[in-house]
Amino acid sequence: MGRLDGKVALITGAGSGMGRLASVVFAREGARIVVTDVVEAAGQETVAQVRATGGEAIFVRTDVAREADVAAAVRAGEGAFGRINVLYNNAGIFPAEDGAVTDIAEAVWDRVMNVNLKGIFLVCKHGIPALQRAGGGSVVNIASFVALVGCTIPQDAYTASKGGVIALTKSLAVQFGPKGIRANAICPGPIETPLLTSWLLSNPEAKQVRLNRIPMGRFGRPEDIVYLALYLASDESSWTNGAVVVADGGITSNYF
């Protein structure tokens, strides 16, 4: 018996990295998956991988910063599977142009906020009513460890957006907990995904600077986050609400 038997999960940014792995793992645990991503080919490949393992999934091309797209994804999920029980807000961007507030272009700031924070607002705006129609459910938001500590190599738009994710998660937990809907945030440390690898891990010096801060001696892997999200999506976490769970290999505990 799977840990998510009978559940339907809508996963954003599901075309690669943690989102793709979450789609496959959640399906393996019995969930039916609404795969959403802005890149159609990537999203369709995720659906193919889910189906190859015997799971059920549909793809809905979705720009999480566009309300019409998000509303359509929720409608499609309910139309295909009858309900939605889990919202996994995984979509996010981390542009190389991000930096200190004194240097960030306004357009970069706005783009990061639109995807990382507004996107979660829109998914929750349209998805939480679906969870209510299903009789309750779980919202899993991906924040970041950088929302909890300052950084001498700044990424201030990303940091601020993820701080907003934590604050929003707390508010959702209080508002909708009495209605049977839990909301929790995960704060990953650096994870080896295409998002990180494309610029940070290709620079040996930048890679080593960050690796030196991690007591576990390695970067995170997508499964380190996805299995935590699996717990939060499942009924095993029925009394976990408003939590901010840090999975960072010990970075935020490291003074030197």
C-alpha positions as CSV (number, residue, x, y, z in Angstrom):
1,M,0.0,0.0,0.0
2,G,1.4,3.4,-1.0
3,R,1.8,6.3,1.3
4,L,-0.2,8.5,-1.0
5,D,-2.9,6.0,-2.2
6,G,-6.0,7.8,-3.4
7,K,-4.4,11.2,-3.5
8,V,-4.0,13.6,-6.4
9,A,-0.9,15.9,-6.3
10,L,-0.4,19.0,-8.4
11,I,3.3,19.7,-8.7
12,T,4.7,22.9,-10.2
13,G,8.1,23.0,-11.9
14,A,7.7,19.3,-12.5
15,G,9.7,19.2,-15.7
16,S,13.1,18.7,-14.1
17,G,15.0,18.4,-10.9
18,M,13.1,18.0,-7.7
19,G,9.8,18.5,-9.4
20,R,10.3,15.6,-11.8
21,L,11.6,13.3,-9.1
22,A,8.7,14.2,-6.8
23,S,6.3,13.3,-9.6
24,V,7.8,9.9,-10.0
25,V,8.1,9.2,-6.3
26,F,4.6,10.4,-5.4
27,A,3.2,8.3,-8.2
28,R,5.1,5.3,-7.0
29,E,3.5,5.9,-3.6
30,G,0.0,5.8,-5.2
31,A,-0.7,9.4,-6.1
32,R,-2.0,10.6,-9.4
33,I,0.0,13.6,-10.7
34,V,-0.9,16.9,-12.3
35,V,2.5,17.7,-13.8
36,T,2.9,21.5,-14.5
37,D,5.8,23.3,-16.0
38,V,6.4,26.2,-18.3
39,V,8.5,24.0,-20.7
40,E,6.1,21.6,-22.5
41,A,8.7,19.0,-23.7
42,A,10.1,18.7,-20.2
43,G,6.7,18.3,-18.6
44,Q,5.6,15.7,-21.2
45,E,8.8,13.7,-20.4
46,T,8.0,13.7,-16.7
47,V,4.5,12.4,-17.6
48,A,6.2,9.7,-19.7
49,Q,8.4,8.7,-16.8
50,V,5.5,8.5,-14.4
51,R,3.5,6.3,-16.8
52,A,6.5,4.1,-17.5
53,T,6.5,3.1,-13.8
54,G,2.7,2.4,-13.9
55,G,1.6,5.7,-12.5
56,E,-1.1,8.1,-13.8
57,A,-0.3,11.7,-14.8
58,I,-1.4,14.5,-17.0
59,F,0.6,17.5,-18.2
60,V,-0.7,21.1,-18.1
61,R,1.6,23.8,-19.5
62,T,1.7,26.4,-16.7
63,D,3.5,29.6,-16.1
64,V,2.9,30.0,-12.4
65,A,3.1,33.7,-12.7
66,R,0.0,33.8,-14.9
67,E,-3.2,33.5,-13.1
68,A,-5.1,32.1,-16.1
69,D,-2.6,29.3,-16.5
70,V,-2.7,28.3,-12.8
71,A,-6.5,28.4,-12.7
72,A,-6.6,26.2,-15.9
73,A,-4.1,23.7,-14.3
74,V,-6.3,23.3,-11.2
75,R,-9.4,22.8,-13.4
76,A,-7.6,20.3,-15.5
77,G,-6.5,18.3,-12.5
78,E,-10.0,18.2,-11.0
79,G,-11.4,17.3,-14.4
80,A,-9.0,14.4,-15.0
81,F,-8.9,13.0,-11.5
82,G,-12.0,14.3,-9.7
83,R,-10.1,16.1,-6.9
84,I,-6.7,17.6,-5.8
85,N,-5.3,16.7,-2.3
86,V,-1.8,18.0,-2.5
87,L,-0.2,21.2,-3.8
88,Y,3.5,20.9,-4.1
89,N,4.9,24.4,-4.9
90,N,8.3,23.5,-6.3
91,A,8.6,26.0,-9.2
92,G,11.3,28.6,-8.7
93,I,14.0,30.5,-10.5
94,F,17.5,31.5,-9.3
95,P,18.9,33.8,-12.0
96,A,22.7,34.5,-12.2
97,E,21.8,38.2,-12.6
98,D,20.5,38.2,-9.0
99,G,22.9,39.9,-6.4
100,A,22.9,42.7,-4.0
101,V,20.0,45.1,-3.7
102,T,22.3,47.9,-4.9
103,D,23.0,46.0,-8.1
104,I,19.9,44.1,-9.1
105,A,17.9,45.3,-12.1
106,E,14.3,46.0,-11.3
107,A,13.2,43.6,-14.0
108,V,15.2,40.8,-12.4
109,W,13.7,41.5,-9.0
110,D,10.2,41.4,-10.5
111,R,10.8,38.2,-12.4
112,V,12.1,36.4,-9.3
113,M,9.1,37.6,-7.2
114,N,6.6,36.7,-9.9
115,V,7.7,33.1,-10.1
116,N,8.9,32.4,-6.6
117,L,6.3,34.2,-4.5
118,K,3.4,35.3,-6.7
119,G,3.4,31.8,-8.3
120,I,2.8,30.2,-4.9
121,F,0.1,32.9,-4.1
122,L,-1.7,32.0,-7.4
123,V,-1.4,28.2,-6.9
124,C,-2.8,28.6,-3.4
125,K,-5.5,31.0,-4.5
126,H,-6.9,28.5,-7.0
127,G,-5.6,25.2,-5.4
128,I,-6.8,25.6,-1.8
129,P,-10.4,25.8,-2.8
130,A,-9.8,22.5,-4.7
131,L,-8.4,21.0,-1.5
132,Q,-11.4,22.2,0.4
133,R,-13.7,20.6,-2.1
134,A,-11.7,17.4,-1.6
135,G,-12.3,17.5,2.2
136,G,-8.8,18.8,3.1
137,G,-5.2,18.3,2.1
138,S,-1.6,19.4,2.2
139,V,0.3,22.4,0.8
140,V,4.1,21.9,0.6
141,N,6.0,25.0,-0.3
142,I,9.7,25.0,-1.2
143,A,11.5,27.9,0.5
144,S,15.2,28.0,1.1
145,F,17.8,28.1,3.8
146,V,18.9,31.5,2.5
147,A,15.7,32.9,3.9
148,L,17.0,32.1,7.4
149,V,20.6,33.4,7.3
150,G,22.4,36.2,5.6
151,C,24.9,35.6,2.9
152,T,28.1,37.4,2.1
153,I,27.6,36.5,-1.6
154,P,24.1,37.9,-1.9
155,Q,21.2,36.8,-4.0
156,D,18.7,39.3,-2.5
157,A,15.8,38.9,-4.8
158,Y,15.8,35.1,-4.3
159,T,16.4,35.5,-0.6
160,A,13.5,37.9,-0.2
161,S,11.2,35.8,-2.3
162,K,11.9,32.7,-0.1
163,G,11.4,34.7,3.1
164,G,8.0,35.6,1.7
165,V,7.3,31.9,1.1
166,I,7.9,31.2,4.8
167,A,5.7,34.0,6.0
168,L,2.9,33.0,3.6
169,T,3.1,29.4,4.7
170,K,2.6,30.4,8.3
171,S,-0.4,32.4,7.4
172,L,-1.9,29.6,5.4
173,A,-1.4,27.2,8.2
174,V,-3.4,29.4,10.6
175,Q,-6.1,30.2,8.2
176,F,-6.8,26.8,6.7
177,G,-5.7,24.4,9.5
178,P,-9.2,24.5,11.0
179,K,-10.5,23.5,7.6
180,G,-8.3,20.4,7.4
181,I,-5.6,21.9,5.2
182,R,-2.1,21.8,6.4
183,A,0.7,24.1,5.0
184,N,4.4,23.5,5.6
185,A,7.6,24.9,4.1
186,I,10.8,23.1,3.3
187,C,14.1,25.0,3.4
188,P,16.6,23.1,1.3
189,G,20.3,23.9,1.3
190,P,22.1,23.8,-2.1
191,I,20.7,20.9,-4.1
192,E,22.4,19.4,-7.1
193,T,19.7,20.2,-9.7
194,P,20.0,21.8,-13.2
195,L,19.1,25.1,-11.6
196,L,22.2,25.1,-9.3
197,T,24.5,23.1,-11.5
198,S,24.1,25.4,-14.5
199,W,26.1,28.2,-12.9
200,L,27.3,27.6,-9.4
201,L,28.6,24.1,-9.5
202,S,30.3,24.7,-12.8
203,N,32.6,27.2,-11.0
204,P,35.1,25.2,-8.9
205,E,35.9,28.1,-6.6
206,A,32.3,29.0,-5.9
207,K,31.5,25.4,-5.4
208,Q,34.3,24.8,-2.9
209,V,33.4,28.0,-0.9
210,R,29.9,26.6,-0.4
211,L,30.9,23.0,0.2
212,N,33.2,24.2,3.0
213,R,30.1,25.4,4.9
214,I,28.3,22.0,4.8
215,P,29.1,19.8,7.8
216,M,27.9,16.7,5.9
217,G,30.5,17.4,3.2
218,R,28.3,17.2,0.2
219,F,25.6,19.1,-1.6
220,G,22.0,17.9,-1.2
221,R,20.4,15.6,-3.7
222,P,16.9,15.9,-5.0
223,E,15.8,12.9,-3.1
224,D,16.8,14.5,0.2
225,I,14.0,17.0,-0.3
226,V,11.5,14.9,-2.1
227,Y,11.3,12.2,0.6
228,L,10.7,15.0,3.2
229,A,8.0,16.4,0.9
230,L,6.5,12.9,0.7
231,Y,6.1,12.8,4.4
232,L,4.4,16.3,4.4
233,A,2.1,15.3,1.6
234,S,1.0,12.1,3.3
235,D,-1.3,11.5,6.2
236,E,1.7,10.6,8.3
237,S,2.2,14.3,9.0
238,S,-1.5,15.0,9.9
239,W,-0.4,17.1,12.9
240,T,2.4,18.9,11.2
241,N,1.2,22.4,10.2
242,G,3.0,25.7,9.8
243,A,6.4,24.0,10.1
244,V,9.5,25.3,8.5
245,V,11.7,22.2,8.0
246,V,15.3,22.8,7.2
247,A,17.1,20.2,5.2
248,D,20.6,21.7,4.5
249,G,23.2,19.2,5.7
250,G,23.8,21.5,8.7
251,I,24.7,24.8,7.0
252,T,22.5,26.9,9.1
253,S,23.9,25.4,12.3
254,N,27.5,26.1,11.2
255,Y,29.1,29.1,12.9
256,F,32.5,28.8,11.2
